[in-house]
């Protein structure tokens, strides 16, 4: 990760993401898929949560933090379920 961070700094990633947005807007399906994978929540409920948060004037940072927290909770639940199944 450190090597990747050194090779591609934040300004580079912002430029890459900006280009992906431009390409997606002009119909590039690969750019849309890439953006969807990294920007949108994994569930439709997550999209609803983001829409409600935006309507409630929560900042983008707050929205991202809420989605990250939700995903972490989901990951922990999946791990617990896997442990239960392994114990059987």
Jmol script that loads the backbone (N, CA, C; Angstrom):
load data "model"
ATOM      1  N   UNK A   1       0.817  -1.183   0.000  1.00  0.00           N
ATOM      2  CA  UNK A   1       0.000   0.000   0.000  1.00  0.00           C
ATOM      3  C   UNK A   1       0.868   1.257   0.000  1.00  0.00           C
ATOM      4  N   UNK A   2       1.961   1.220   0.748  1.00  0.00           N
ATOM      5  CA  UNK A   2       2.839   2.391   0.799  1.00  0.00           C
ATOM      6  C   UNK A   2       3.417   2.691  -0.578  1.00  0.00           C
ATOM      7  N   UNK A   3       3.809   1.637  -1.288  1.00  0.00           N
ATOM      8  CA  UNK A   3       4.356   1.812  -2.628  1.00  0.00           C
ATOM      9  C   UNK A   3       3.311   2.401  -3.561  1.00  0.00           C
ATOM     10  N   UNK A   4       2.090   1.888  -3.467  1.00  0.00           N
ATOM     11  CA  UNK A   4       1.006   2.412  -4.295  1.00  0.00           C
ATOM     12  C   UNK A   4       0.738   3.871  -3.969  1.00  0.00           C
ATOM     13  N   UNK A   5       0.738   4.207  -2.678  1.00  0.00           N
ATOM     14  CA  UNK A   5       0.527   5.599  -2.266  1.00  0.00           C
ATOM     15  C   UNK A   5       1.620   6.512  -2.802  1.00  0.00           C
ATOM     16  N   UNK A   6       2.839   6.017  -2.815  1.00  0.00           N
ATOM     17  CA  UNK A   6       3.942   6.820  -3.340  1.00  0.00           C
ATOM     18  C   UNK A   6       3.816   7.009  -4.850  1.00  0.00           C
ATOM     19  N   UNK A   7       3.344   5.989  -5.533  1.00  0.00           N
ATOM     20  CA  UNK A   7       3.250   6.045  -6.989  1.00  0.00           C
ATOM     21  C   UNK A   7       2.049   6.857  -7.473  1.00  0.00           C
ATOM     22  N   UNK A   8       0.952   6.800  -6.729  1.00  0.00           N
ATOM     23  CA  UNK A   8      -0.273   7.490  -7.134  1.00  0.00           C
ATOM     24  C   UNK A   8      -0.750   8.322  -5.948  1.00  0.00           C
ATOM     25  N   UNK A   9      -0.477   9.634  -6.003  1.00  0.00           N
ATOM     26  CA  UNK A   9      -0.849  10.486  -4.876  1.00  0.00           C
ATOM     27  C   UNK A   9      -2.328  10.902  -4.972  1.00  0.00           C
ATOM     28  N   UNK A  10      -2.799  11.627  -3.976  1.00  0.00           N
ATOM     29  CA  UNK A  10      -4.200  12.024  -3.911  1.00  0.00           C
ATOM     30  C   UNK A  10      -4.609  12.855  -5.123  1.00  0.00           C
ATOM     31  N   UNK A  11      -3.749  13.758  -5.561  1.00  0.00           N
ATOM     32  CA  UNK A  11      -4.079  14.565  -6.744  1.00  0.00           C
ATOM     33  C   UNK A  11      -4.268  13.682  -7.974  1.00  0.00           C
ATOM     34  N   UNK A  12      -3.409  12.658  -8.114  1.00  0.00           N
ATOM     35  CA  UNK A  12      -3.552  11.718  -9.230  1.00  0.00           C
ATOM     36  C   UNK A  12      -4.898  11.004  -9.166  1.00  0.00           C
ATOM     37  N   UNK A  13      -5.264  10.516  -7.952  1.00  0.00           N
ATOM     38  CA  UNK A  13      -6.535   9.798  -7.805  1.00  0.00           C
ATOM     39  C   UNK A  13      -7.719  10.717  -8.095  1.00  0.00           C
ATOM     40  N   UNK A  14      -7.626  11.974  -7.687  1.00  0.00           N
ATOM     41  CA  UNK A  14      -8.708  12.910  -7.986  1.00  0.00           C
ATOM     42  C   UNK A  14      -8.837  13.122  -9.488  1.00  0.00           C
ATOM     43  N   UNK A  15      -7.712  13.196 -10.174  1.00  0.00           N
ATOM     44  CA  UNK A  15      -7.731  13.342 -11.628  1.00  0.00           C
ATOM     45  C   UNK A  15      -8.316  12.093 -12.292  1.00  0.00           C
ATOM     46  N   UNK A  16      -7.918  10.928 -11.808  1.00  0.00           N
ATOM     47  CA  UNK A  16      -8.429   9.662 -12.354  1.00  0.00           C
ATOM     48  C   UNK A  16      -9.932   9.552 -12.137  1.00  0.00           C
ATOM     49  N   UNK A  17     -10.375   9.850 -10.913  1.00  0.00           N
ATOM     50  CA  UNK A  17     -11.808   9.778 -10.617  1.00  0.00           C
ATOM     51  C   UNK A  17     -12.586  10.796 -11.445  1.00  0.00           C
ATOM     52  N   UNK A  18     -12.035  12.005 -11.597  1.00  0.00           N
ATOM     53  CA  UNK A  18     -12.691  13.024 -12.420  1.00  0.00           C
ATOM     54  C   UNK A  18     -12.841  12.575 -13.858  1.00  0.00           C
ATOM     55  N   UNK A  19     -11.814  11.945 -14.380  1.00  0.00           N
ATOM     56  CA  UNK A  19     -11.872  11.431 -15.761  1.00  0.00           C
ATOM     57  C   UNK A  19     -12.916  10.327 -15.870  1.00  0.00           C
ATOM     58  N   UNK A  20     -12.991   9.466 -14.852  1.00  0.00           N
ATOM     59  CA  UNK A  20     -13.991   8.395 -14.855  1.00  0.00           C
ATOM     60  C   UNK A  20     -15.397   8.983 -14.864  1.00  0.00           C
ATOM     61  N   UNK A  21     -15.604  10.051 -14.101  1.00  0.00           N
ATOM     62  CA  UNK A  21     -16.919  10.708 -14.082  1.00  0.00           C
ATOM     63  C   UNK A  21     -17.239  11.263 -15.464  1.00  0.00           C
ATOM     64  N   UNK A  22     -16.280  11.946 -16.069  1.00  0.00           N
ATOM     65  CA  UNK A  22     -16.494  12.498 -17.415  1.00  0.00           C
ATOM     66  C   UNK A  22     -16.831  11.383 -18.405  1.00  0.00           C
ATOM     67  N   UNK A  23     -16.064  10.310 -18.375  1.00  0.00           N
ATOM     68  CA  UNK A  23     -16.291   9.193 -19.292  1.00  0.00           C
ATOM     69  C   UNK A  23     -17.646   8.543 -19.047  1.00  0.00           C
ATOM     70  N   UNK A  24     -18.014   8.380 -17.775  1.00  0.00           N
ATOM     71  CA  UNK A  24     -19.309   7.778 -17.446  1.00  0.00           C
ATOM     72  C   UNK A  24     -20.450   8.636 -17.984  1.00  0.00           C
ATOM     73  N   UNK A  25     -20.318   9.933 -17.876  1.00  0.00           N
ATOM     74  CA  UNK A  25     -21.361  10.845 -18.358  1.00  0.00           C
ATOM     75  C   UNK A  25     -21.532  10.781 -19.868  1.00  0.00           C
ATOM     76  N   UNK A  26     -20.467  10.416 -20.574  1.00  0.00           N
ATOM     77  CA  UNK A  26     -20.554  10.326 -22.038  1.00  0.00           C
ATOM     78  C   UNK A  26     -20.886   8.913 -22.511  1.00  0.00           C
ATOM     79  N   UNK A  27     -21.237   8.035 -21.560  1.00  0.00           N
ATOM     80  CA  UNK A  27     -21.713   6.712 -21.949  1.00  0.00           C
ATOM     81  C   UNK A  27     -20.741   5.564 -21.798  1.00  0.00           C
ATOM     82  N   UNK A  28     -19.587   5.784 -21.211  1.00  0.00           N
ATOM     83  CA  UNK A  28     -18.608   4.717 -21.035  1.00  0.00           C
ATOM     84  C   UNK A  28     -19.069   3.762 -19.933  1.00  0.00           C
ATOM     85  N   UNK A  29     -19.488   2.559 -20.332  1.00  0.00           N
ATOM     86  CA  UNK A  29     -20.023   1.578 -19.379  1.00  0.00           C
ATOM     87  C   UNK A  29     -18.963   1.117 -18.382  1.00  0.00           C
ATOM     88  N   UNK A  30     -17.724   1.002 -18.808  1.00  0.00           N
ATOM     89  CA  UNK A  30     -16.653   0.574 -17.911  1.00  0.00           C
ATOM     90  C   UNK A  30     -16.425   1.625 -16.820  1.00  0.00           C
ATOM     91  N   UNK A  31     -16.449   2.887 -17.197  1.00  0.00           N
ATOM     92  CA  UNK A  31     -16.279   3.962 -16.212  1.00  0.00           C
ATOM     93  C   UNK A  31     -17.444   3.965 -15.231  1.00  0.00           C
ATOM     94  N   UNK A  32     -18.665   3.766 -15.733  1.00  0.00           N
ATOM     95  CA  UNK A  32     -19.833   3.709 -14.839  1.00  0.00           C
ATOM     96  C   UNK A  32     -19.697   2.552 -13.859  1.00  0.00           C
ATOM     97  N   UNK A  33     -19.289   1.398 -14.346  1.00  0.00           N
ATOM     98  CA  UNK A  33     -19.143   0.222 -13.484  1.00  0.00           C
ATOM     99  C   UNK A  33     -18.063   0.467 -12.429  1.00  0.00           C
ATOM    100  N   UNK A  34     -16.951   1.055 -12.817  1.00  0.00           N
ATOM    101  CA  UNK A  34     -15.857   1.329 -11.881  1.00  0.00           C
ATOM    102  C   UNK A  34     -16.317   2.291 -10.804  1.00  0.00           C
ATOM    103  N   UNK A  35     -16.980   3.366 -11.207  1.00  0.00           N
ATOM    104  CA  UNK A  35     -17.481   4.332 -10.235  1.00  0.00           C
ATOM    105  C   UNK A  35     -18.508   3.695  -9.311  1.00  0.00           C
ATOM    106  N   UNK A  36     -19.408   2.910  -9.872  1.00  0.00           N
ATOM    107  CA  UNK A  36     -20.434   2.260  -9.056  1.00  0.00           C
ATOM    108  C   UNK A  36     -19.815   1.359  -8.005  1.00  0.00           C
ATOM    109  N   UNK A  37     -18.793   0.638  -8.403  1.00  0.00           N
ATOM    110  CA  UNK A  37     -18.145  -0.301  -7.476  1.00  0.00           C
ATOM    111  C   UNK A  37     -17.542   0.421  -6.277  1.00  0.00           C
ATOM    112  N   UNK A  38     -16.956   1.584  -6.503  1.00  0.00           N
ATOM    113  CA  UNK A  38     -16.244   2.259  -5.430  1.00  0.00           C
ATOM    114  C   UNK A  38     -17.008   3.402  -4.766  1.00  0.00           C
ATOM    115  N   UNK A  39     -18.084   3.865  -5.394  1.00  0.00           N
ATOM    116  CA  UNK A  39     -18.782   5.028  -4.863  1.00  0.00           C
ATOM    117  C   UNK A  39     -20.126   4.675  -4.248  1.00  0.00           C
ATOM    118  N   UNK A  40     -20.862   3.791  -4.879  1.00  0.00           N
ATOM    119  CA  UNK A  40     -22.209   3.475  -4.416  1.00  0.00           C
ATOM    120  C   UNK A  40     -22.195   2.404  -3.335  1.00  0.00           C
ATOM    121  N   UNK A  41     -23.127   2.480  -2.409  1.00  0.00           N
ATOM    122  CA  UNK A  41     -23.263   1.415  -1.408  1.00  0.00           C
ATOM    123  C   UNK A  41     -23.631   0.097  -2.097  1.00  0.00           C
ATOM    124  N   UNK A  42     -23.363  -1.002  -1.413  1.00  0.00           N
ATOM    125  CA  UNK A  42     -23.610  -2.320  -1.987  1.00  0.00           C
ATOM    126  C   UNK A  42     -25.084  -2.687  -2.034  1.00  0.00           C
ATOM    127  N   UNK A  43     -25.903  -2.042  -1.232  1.00  0.00           N
ATOM    128  CA  UNK A  43     -27.311  -2.407  -1.181  1.00  0.00           C
ATOM    129  C   UNK A  43     -28.195  -1.230  -1.558  1.00  0.00           C
ATOM    130  N   UNK A  44     -29.392  -1.543  -2.039  1.00  0.00           N
ATOM    131  CA  UNK A  44     -30.346  -0.486  -2.375  1.00  0.00           C
ATOM    132  C   UNK A  44     -30.702   0.319  -1.133  1.00  0.00           C
ATOM    133  N   UNK A  45     -30.761  -0.338   0.018  1.00  0.00           N
ATOM    134  CA  UNK A  45     -31.028   0.366   1.261  1.00  0.00           C
ATOM    135  C   UNK A  45     -29.975   1.420   1.535  1.00  0.00           C
ATOM    136  N   UNK A  46     -28.741   1.110   1.171  1.00  0.00           N
ATOM    137  CA  UNK A  46     -27.663   2.081   1.336  1.00  0.00           C
ATOM    138  C   UNK A  46     -27.879   3.319   0.488  1.00  0.00           C
ATOM    139  N   UNK A  47     -28.405   3.129  -0.721  1.00  0.00           N
ATOM    140  CA  UNK A  47     -28.716   4.278  -1.571  1.00  0.00           C
ATOM    141  C   UNK A  47     -29.780   5.148  -0.929  1.00  0.00           C
ATOM    142  N   UNK A  48     -30.775   4.510  -0.359  1.00  0.00           N
ATOM    143  CA  UNK A  48     -31.839   5.253   0.316  1.00  0.00           C
ATOM    144  C   UNK A  48     -31.262   6.031   1.496  1.00  0.00           C
ATOM    145  N   UNK A  49     -30.384   5.397   2.248  1.00  0.00           N
ATOM    146  CA  UNK A  49     -29.750   6.078   3.379  1.00  0.00           C
ATOM    147  C   UNK A  49     -28.975   7.305   2.921  1.00  0.00           C
ATOM    148  N   UNK A  50     -28.254   7.195   1.812  1.00  0.00           N
ATOM    149  CA  UNK A  50     -27.500   8.338   1.301  1.00  0.00           C
ATOM    150  C   UNK A  50     -28.433   9.451   0.847  1.00  0.00           C
ATOM    151  N   UNK A  51     -29.538   9.085   0.210  1.00  0.00           N
ATOM    152  CA  UNK A  51     -30.501  10.093  -0.234  1.00  0.00           C
ATOM    153  C   UNK A  51     -31.121  10.817   0.947  1.00  0.00           C
ATOM    154  N   UNK A  52     -31.479  10.073   1.975  1.00  0.00           N
ATOM    155  CA  UNK A  52     -32.058  10.687   3.171  1.00  0.00           C
ATOM    156  C   UNK A  52     -31.030  11.597   3.836  1.00  0.00           C
ATOM    157  N   UNK A  53     -29.784  11.135   3.920  1.00  0.00           N
ATOM    158  CA  UNK A  53     -28.730  11.936   4.535  1.00  0.00           C
ATOM    159  C   UNK A  53     -28.502  13.226   3.749  1.00  0.00           C
ATOM    160  N   UNK A  54     -28.511  13.143   2.426  1.00  0.00           N
ATOM    161  CA  UNK A  54     -28.321  14.338   1.603  1.00  0.00           C
ATOM    162  C   UNK A  54     -29.469  15.313   1.821  1.00  0.00           C
ATOM    163  N   UNK A  55     -30.678  14.790   1.924  1.00  0.00           N
ATOM    164  CA  UNK A  55     -31.844  15.643   2.156  1.00  0.00           C
ATOM    165  C   UNK A  55     -31.773  16.298   3.530  1.00  0.00           C
ATOM    166  N   UNK A  56     -31.162  15.630   4.489  1.00  0.00           N
ATOM    167  CA  UNK A  56     -31.040  16.158   5.851  1.00  0.00           C
ATOM    168  C   UNK A  56     -29.815  17.071   5.988  1.00  0.00           C
ATOM    169  N   UNK A  57     -29.187  17.396   4.865  1.00  0.00           N
ATOM    170  CA  UNK A  57     -28.024  18.292   4.841  1.00  0.00           C
ATOM    171  C   UNK A  57     -26.828  17.767   5.611  1.00  0.00           C
ATOM    172  N   UNK A  58     -26.663  16.435   5.624  1.00  0.00           N
ATOM    173  CA  UNK A  58     -25.447  15.867   6.214  1.00  0.00           C
ATOM    174  C   UNK A  58     -24.326  16.013   5.201  1.00  0.00           C
ATOM    175  N   UNK A  59     -23.123  16.249   5.683  1.00  0.00           N
ATOM    176  CA  UNK A  59     -21.990  16.429   4.780  1.00  0.00           C
ATOM    177  C   UNK A  59     -21.650  15.105   4.084  1.00  0.00           C
ATOM    178  N   UNK A  60     -20.940  15.223   2.982  1.00  0.00           N
ATOM    179  CA  UNK A  60     -20.492  14.031   2.262  1.00  0.00           C
ATOM    180  C   UNK A  60     -19.605  13.182   3.162  1.00  0.00           C
ATOM    181  N   UNK A  61     -18.748  13.828   3.940  1.00  0.00           N
ATOM    182  CA  UNK A  61     -17.876  13.078   4.849  1.00  0.00           C
ATOM    183  C   UNK A  61     -18.696  12.284   5.860  1.00  0.00           C
ATOM    184  N   UNK A  62     -19.757  12.896   6.388  1.00  0.00           N
ATOM    185  CA  UNK A  62     -20.624  12.194   7.334  1.00  0.00           C
ATOM    186  C   UNK A  62     -21.313  11.012   6.655  1.00  0.00           C
ATOM    187  N   UNK A  63     -21.742  11.203   5.416  1.00  0.00           N
ATOM    188  CA  UNK A  63     -22.400  10.129   4.683  1.00  0.00           C
ATOM    189  C   UNK A  63     -21.436   8.978   4.435  1.00  0.00           C
ATOM    190  N   UNK A  64     -20.232   9.293   4.023  1.00  0.00           N
ATOM    191  CA  UNK A  64     -19.229   8.252   3.763  1.00  0.00           C
ATOM    192  C   UNK A  64     -18.903   7.502   5.047  1.00  0.00           C
ATOM    193  N   UNK A  65     -18.762   8.221   6.149  1.00  0.00           N
ATOM    194  CA  UNK A  65     -18.473   7.583   7.435  1.00  0.00           C
ATOM    195  C   UNK A  65     -19.607   6.651   7.841  1.00  0.00           C
ATOM    196  N   UNK A  66     -20.838   7.063   7.607  1.00  0.00           N
ATOM    197  CA  UNK A  66     -21.988   6.227   7.964  1.00  0.00           C
ATOM    198  C   UNK A  66     -22.016   4.956   7.122  1.00  0.00           C
ATOM    199  N   UNK A  67     -21.731   5.082   5.837  1.00  0.00           N
ATOM    200  CA  UNK A  67     -21.711   3.903   4.965  1.00  0.00           C
ATOM    201  C   UNK A  67     -20.573   2.971   5.378  1.00  0.00           C
ATOM    202  N   UNK A  68     -19.412   3.529   5.673  1.00  0.00           N
ATOM    203  CA  UNK A  68     -18.274   2.708   6.101  1.00  0.00           C
ATOM    204  C   UNK A  68     -18.599   1.966   7.388  1.00  0.00           C
ATOM    205  N   UNK A  69     -19.248   2.635   8.314  1.00  0.00           N
ATOM    206  CA  UNK A  69     -19.631   1.998   9.579  1.00  0.00           C
ATOM    207  C   UNK A  69     -20.615   0.868   9.330  1.00  0.00           C
ATOM    208  N   UNK A  70     -21.559   1.103   8.443  1.00  0.00           N
ATOM    209  CA  UNK A  70     -22.548   0.078   8.109  1.00  0.00           C
ATOM    210  C   UNK A  70     -21.879  -1.136   7.476  1.00  0.00           C
ATOM    211  N   UNK A  71     -20.960  -0.893   6.551  1.00  0.00           N
ATOM    212  CA  UNK A  71     -20.258  -2.000   5.894  1.00  0.00           C
ATOM    213  C   UNK A  71     -19.418  -2.787   6.889  1.00  0.00           C
ATOM    214  N   UNK A  72     -18.802  -2.092   7.836  1.00  0.00           N
ATOM    215  CA  UNK A  72     -18.000  -2.773   8.854  1.00  0.00           C
ATOM    216  C   UNK A  72     -18.892  -3.674   9.699  1.00  0.00           C
ATOM    217  N   UNK A  73     -20.079  -3.179  10.053  1.00  0.00           N
ATOM    218  CA  UNK A  73     -21.027  -3.996  10.814  1.00  0.00           C
ATOM    219  C   UNK A  73     -21.441  -5.229  10.034  1.00  0.00           C
ATOM    220  N   UNK A  74     -21.695  -5.050   8.730  1.00  0.00           N
ATOM    221  CA  UNK A  74     -22.062  -6.192   7.888  1.00  0.00           C
ATOM    222  C   UNK A  74     -20.921  -7.204   7.829  1.00  0.00           C
ATOM    223  N   UNK A  75     -19.689  -6.710   7.703  1.00  0.00           N
ATOM    224  CA  UNK A  75     -18.530  -7.608   7.635  1.00  0.00           C
ATOM    225  C   UNK A  75     -18.407  -8.415   8.922  1.00  0.00           C
ATOM    226  N   UNK A  76     -18.600  -7.757  10.057  1.00  0.00           N
ATOM    227  CA  UNK A  76     -18.511  -8.459  11.341  1.00  0.00           C
ATOM    228  C   UNK A  76     -19.606  -9.512  11.475  1.00  0.00           C
ATOM    229  N   UNK A  77     -20.809  -9.190  11.025  1.00  0.00           N
ATOM    230  CA  UNK A  77     -21.906 -10.174  11.079  1.00  0.00           C
ATOM    231  C   UNK A  77     -21.580 -11.384  10.216  1.00  0.00           C
ATOM    232  N   UNK A  78     -21.013 -11.145   9.042  1.00  0.00           N
ATOM    233  CA  UNK A  78     -20.639 -12.255   8.157  1.00  0.00           C
ATOM    234  C   UNK A  78     -19.566 -13.119   8.804  1.00  0.00           C
ATOM    235  N   UNK A  79     -18.605 -12.485   9.457  1.00  0.00           N
ATOM    236  CA  UNK A  79     -17.551 -13.243  10.137  1.00  0.00           C
ATOM    237  C   UNK A  79     -18.127 -14.106  11.251  1.00  0.00           C
ATOM    238  N   UNK A  80     -19.042 -13.543  12.035  1.00  0.00           N
ATOM    239  CA  UNK A  80     -19.663 -14.297  13.125  1.00  0.00           C
ATOM    240  C   UNK A  80     -20.450 -15.481  12.577  1.00  0.00           C
ATOM    241  N   UNK A  81     -21.180 -15.260  11.486  1.00  0.00           N
ATOM    242  CA  UNK A  81     -21.944 -16.361  10.894  1.00  0.00           C
ATOM    243  C   UNK A  81     -20.998 -17.450  10.399  1.00  0.00           C
ATOM    244  N   UNK A  82     -19.892 -17.072   9.802  1.00  0.00           N
ATOM    245  CA  UNK A  82     -18.910 -18.057   9.313  1.00  0.00           C
ATOM    246  C   UNK A  82     -18.343 -18.849  10.492  1.00  0.00           C
ATOM    247  N   UNK A  83     -18.066 -18.183  11.602  1.00  0.00           N
ATOM    248  CA  UNK A  83     -17.557 -18.867  12.775  1.00  0.00           C
ATOM    249  C   UNK A  83     -18.585 -19.860  13.335  1.00  0.00           C
ATOM    250  N   UNK A  84     -19.850 -19.443  13.330  1.00  0.00           N
ATOM    251  CA  UNK A  84     -20.909 -20.344  13.805  1.00  0.00           C
ATOM    252  C   UNK A  84     -21.001 -21.583  12.927  1.00  0.00           C
ATOM    253  N   UNK A  85     -20.952 -21.379  11.614  1.00  0.00           N
ATOM    254  CA  UNK A  85     -21.025 -22.520  10.705  1.00  0.00           C
ATOM    255  C   UNK A  85     -19.805 -23.427  10.856  1.00  0.00           C
ATOM    256  N   UNK A  86     -18.640 -22.829  11.063  1.00  0.00           N
ATOM    257  CA  UNK A  86     -17.427 -23.634  11.258  1.00  0.00           C
ATOM    258  C   UNK A  86     -17.516 -24.474  12.518  1.00  0.00           C
ATOM    259  N   UNK A  87     -18.178 -23.910  13.547  1.00  0.00           N
ATOM    260  CA  UNK A  87     -18.310 -24.622  14.818  1.00  0.00           C
ATOM    261  C   UNK A  87     -19.255 -25.812  14.694  1.00  0.00           C
ATOM    262  N   UNK A  88     -20.156 -25.769  13.732  1.00  0.00           N
ATOM    263  CA  UNK A  88     -21.110 -26.874  13.539  1.00  0.00           C
ATOM    264  C   UNK A  88     -20.362 -28.006  12.911  1.00  0.00           C
TER     265      UNK A  88
END
end "model"
wireframe off; spacefill off
backbone 0.3
color backbone group
